[in-house]
Amino acid sequence: MRKLHLIALCIAMVAMLAACGGEMEKAEKKDEQADVATGEIAPAGKLVLGVAGAHSGDLASYGLPTVNAAKLVAAKVNAAGGVNGMQVEVVAQDDQCKPELATNAATKMLSDDVKIVLGHICSGATKAALPIYAESQIVLMSPSATNPPLTQSGEYPNFFRTIAPDDAQAALEVAFAKGLGLKKIAVIHDKGDYGKGFASFCKQFVEKEDGMEVTLFEGVTPGAVDYSAVVQKIKSSGADAVIFGGYHPEASKIVSAMRKKNIDIPFLSDDGVKDDTFIKVAGKYAEGVYATGPMDFSANEIYKEAVAAHKKEFGADPGPFFPEAYSAALALLTAVENAGSTDYAKVTEALRTKYVDTAVGKIKFDSKGDAEGVGFAIYQVRDGKYVEVK
């Protein structure tokens, strides 16, 4: 009987110790969760980097380089141990640069609990998706959405970009046109947030210049088969140059139609046209076309490393906005590391206060969300390639 009593006592003590151990384990887990919430220690697991943009359709040549850039940065960061102990996983959502698909992509990011997103690519798609990200305090960084109000309106404190806005791009374009001695400008656009926004700034800057005038301000419908009507208006306006705001599918059709009608006046456009796809589609008619684009970063060591990695991994040169996308991915992941967590306030503060070395230089972001120190240059198609005009 005494033995049975001792056995029962031992069992009770073991159970009590197990219960205490369980409570201690629970308390430790609670403390750890609290530390994670406050950013004092890094959470285990993975960090999802969302990538949104045109990954199919006519403008995929703009969006796919961003996916590649994100994958390359993630691989580099993961090889070095990840971000705060987390491995980076890239998850892409395709919006084809269409606003209605952009909202779907943003909603999917939200449902997957993504906290940082690289994208979107086109200004119209970005504008459509931004309220969803802003409401949920998801940090969004675009390598290519240049519409000024995206940062300058103050409506989207969660939005950042690694490219300069369209007002800077338009000012450079008009100054260059003036330097060429051009006086009568036909300004054409695709009616979109990006294209019309850029064209409107060009119109504004032309009208401020003595001796220059806008002879035509006209919108075209994207995807139309024939642009002969606007080409005739350009001819009738007496313009000695065309400035086009929009993307390469429309630009290639318009400049081709102009040249076929023997309208050989200069054709100037934006970074939506500074793409090898424009040259391929327009063919011989692309020759001589001017376009603004991000400054040349080829001398930057991180840029060289990124391009070499792209060639090794994908067997080709990277496409448009690749350095801006690579830089955005670096900036986002570095901000999470500096913040010690994905906490919205801490990540946005890190982006605005901590410099990071990127493919577009050593940058941080101003109070509006624009990267400091980035800008545009003028390029021209010569012998089938875009070459910077010095």
Buried (B, 14 or more C-beta within 10 A) or exposed (E): EEEEEEEEEEEEEEEEEEEEEEEEEEEEEEEBEEBBEEBEBBBEEEBBBBBBBBBEBBBBBBBBBBBBBBBBBBBBBBEEEBBBEBBBBBBBBBBBBBBEBBBBBBBBBBEEEBBBBBBBBBBBBBBBBBEBBBEBBBBBBBBBBBBBBBBEEEBBBBBBBBBBBBBBBBBBBBEBBBEEEBBBBBBBBBBBBBBBBBBBBBBBBBEEBEEBEBBBBBBBEBEEEEBBEBBEBBBEBEBBBBBBBBBBBBBBBBBBBBBEEEBEBBBBBBBBBBBBBBBEBBEEBBBEBBBBBBBEBEEBEBBEBBBEBBEEEBEEEBBBBBBBBBBBBBBBBBBBBBBBBBBBEBBBBBBBEBEBBBBBBEBBBEEBBBBEEBBBBBBBBEEEEBEEEE
